[in-house]
Amino acid sequence: MTEISRVALVTGAARGIGRAIALALARPGLTLYLNDVVIGEEAEATRKEVEAEGAAVLLLPFNVADQAAVQRGIDQIVKESGRLDILVNNAGITRDNLVMRLKESEWDQVLEVNLKGAYNCIRAAAKPMLKQRYGRIINISSVVGVMGNAGQANYVASKAGLIGLTKSVARELASRNITVNAVAPGFIATEMTAALPEKVQAEMLAQIPLNRFGTPEEVAQAVVFLAGDAAAYMTGQVLHVNGGMLMV
């Protein structure tokens, strides 16, 4: 029996966790579409690294908050590759502020990208997945979407909403062999955390029993698991990758 060549889309894939996910998924026989709002030097560098792992790589620029642009992008994938098997909703932004100072525009921007963006991608990807009776959808949430975090009401709301979206869509699509799960990273070593003052980093570390930040690669391995056959009997679940910061 000939193995099916899988096709995957990772949003927000130029750097950070998205880049690590793309690299972890990459293998010969996989066609991998890397999305970001703008395809610049970082996306090109990621493409070269992923290609070196043996995958066929295509760059696909669109804003996940733009439903029409998302639909065009996924239509392009299906036209070029004939299918879409794996969708990783990783694209996300922050606009941190205390709720009394949080501007309506800051609220709207974060919810549009982080939550509506995932909805847009799922809505567009569901049609080819339903037709082929196979799919793996993985949403990147956050530990703060479960426990909350001061100064991030918009971000927390978007990530908590992703968990609810994951569970609802998992129930809707399960009968067609499409699984929908989420990964909730804790504090991960990225450019953002590296730029924080030492005092703030120390306060964050004090909350983590393993006493270190996670790596993007550790988050990526959870995504690889959920995208593969080993997780075929898991749907509507949230995998927490947080070093013990939150135990549920």
PyMOL commands that set and color helices and strands:
alter all, ss='L'
color gray80, all
select helices_A, chain A and resi 16-25+41-52+67-81+104-132+144-147+153-176+191-194+198-205+216-227+229-231
alter helices_A, ss='H'
color red, helices_A
select strands_A, chain A and resi 7-10+31-36+56-61+86-89+135-140+178-185+238-241
alter strands_A, ss='S'
color yellow, strands_A
deselect
rebuild
show_as cartoon
